[in-house]
Each structure stands twice: as structure tokens, then as C-alpha cells.
Amino acid sequence: MASEFGKEYWEQHWQQANADRSGSMGGNPPNPYLDRELSHLVPGTALDAGCGTAAEASWLALRGWQVTAADISAQALARAAERAAASGASERIQWVEADLSVWDPGTRFDLVTTFYAHPAMPQLEFYDRIAGWVAPGGTLLIVGHLHTAATDDGHGRGHGRGHGHGQGHGQGHGHGQGAGHHPPAAASATAAAITRRLDAAAWQVVTAEELHRTLVGPGGAEVPLNDVVVRATRRH
């Protein structure tokens, strides 16, 4: 399943999304867990791994973070740049077109975030990979698709949070499963599965939650979302 989420897949995904600007993808507000989990932090350098249309990257930039926004999809990044320019966030964002399964940023960040990203590699290995990019004393925030019994029912291929992101929300990482759809099991995880991979000697886990919420989709339809949220601080 992981091999499905390569560049060709996400370029097609975003081409379709960008062709319909009136649709749900690309125009949604920033993820609601951002403010709850990060508003208390002193701004520094940040990586949004799989930025999609950059709702989260723009949110961070407007609050003083110097953001590297990386995504596998050129289509997503083009839309993201438009969005950031419109919000006044552009000057604090560096755009990087990259396959997160092989890309190396060559530096560490005070904050590494990812939202519903599922690149072309096993999901938990992806989380391991981006955790390695957090500087000592820095923060890792993972918001992903929760693995539930529904993800194993063989139905649906929902890709995330209502706004897909290339490799990240889109590579993707979409945001928001479509009504009646579930993300593939390969693109989901549980809080326990993620935190087990964070060595207690190196990490302090601050948040590890499995949450359920509802979005209002096109036409007023309610879209249920099952989220996993993990925030951890790398020990000095």
C-alpha cells in the first residue's frame, strides 16, 4: 500500500484538487490541534513535513516561526505559495519539493510537524524518520489518521483531513476522510504504536491521544474524522 503514495499519485491528486478550487481541499483552515499543542512555544525554526496547501505552515509563519514547508507535489506547493502570499506568510516560508521518504534536510529544527502525511514508505518508519530531524529541546507534533477497526474493513481510501497535502497531507497526506470513507490501514496508526517508538531516554511524551471530531463537508454533509495526536519533546 505504501508504494501507492508516490509522486505521480500526489500530482494527480493535487491537479484534480486545484482544478476545483470550490472543493474542500486546499481551502480548509489550519488543523485545530495546532493552537492547542503549539501556541505556548517560543517560535524558532520549523519543518512542516508534507505541507500540502500550507494552512499549517502559514499558521506557524504568521506566529513568528521560520518554516521549511516540504511536499512531494509541485501542484500542492504552487497552491500553497498562493495561499501563503495571500495571508502575508510568504517571507517566513521556504518551499521544498521533496520526497520525504528519501529527502534529508541536512539540519535539525526546533519544531517538526506532520499532518495526515502518508508517503511511499511504512507509516511508523516515516514518523521515525521525521523524529530524527528534531533538535535537542525541540518538539515533534504528529497528527495522523487513527488506526481503527474501520481501517481494516477493506472499504474506502480516504486520504485525510479534508484538505489533502502532497506528501504530507497529500503524499500525501490528505486531511479529512471523505464521508463514509476510511484511510487505508497502511496510512494509519495508534497513539501507542507511535509512542512505543519514541525512546524514553531521548523523548518526553507530552500528548498521546486518539480523538474523534466532525467536519462539515461540501453541501453541509458531516464528515467524521478519527485522529491520532502525539506531541513529544526531545530531551537535551
Sequence and secondary structure as in RCSB ss.txt:
>XXXX:A:sequence
MASEFGKEYWEQHWQQANADRSGSMGGNPPNPYLDRELSHLVPGTALDAGCGTAAEASWLALRGWQVTAADISAQ
ALARAAERAAASGASERIQWVEADLSVWDPGTRFDLVTTFYAHPAMPQLEFYDRIAGWVAPGGTLLIVGHLHTAA
TDDGHGRGHGRGHGHGQGHGQGHGHGQGAGHHPPAAASATAAAITRRLDAAAWQVVTAEELHRTLVGPGGAEVPL
NDVVVRATRRH
>XXXX:A:secstr
 GGGSSHHHHHHHHHHHHH TTSSTT     THHHHHHTTS   EEEEET TT HHHHHHHHTT EEEEEES HH
HHHHHHHHHHHHT GGGEEEEE  TTT   SS EEEEEEES   SS HHHHHHHHHTTEEEEEEEEEEEEE  GG
GGSS     EESS BBSSSSBSBEES  TT    GGGEE HHHHHTTS TTTEEEEEEEEEEEEEE GGG EEEE
EEEEEEEEE  
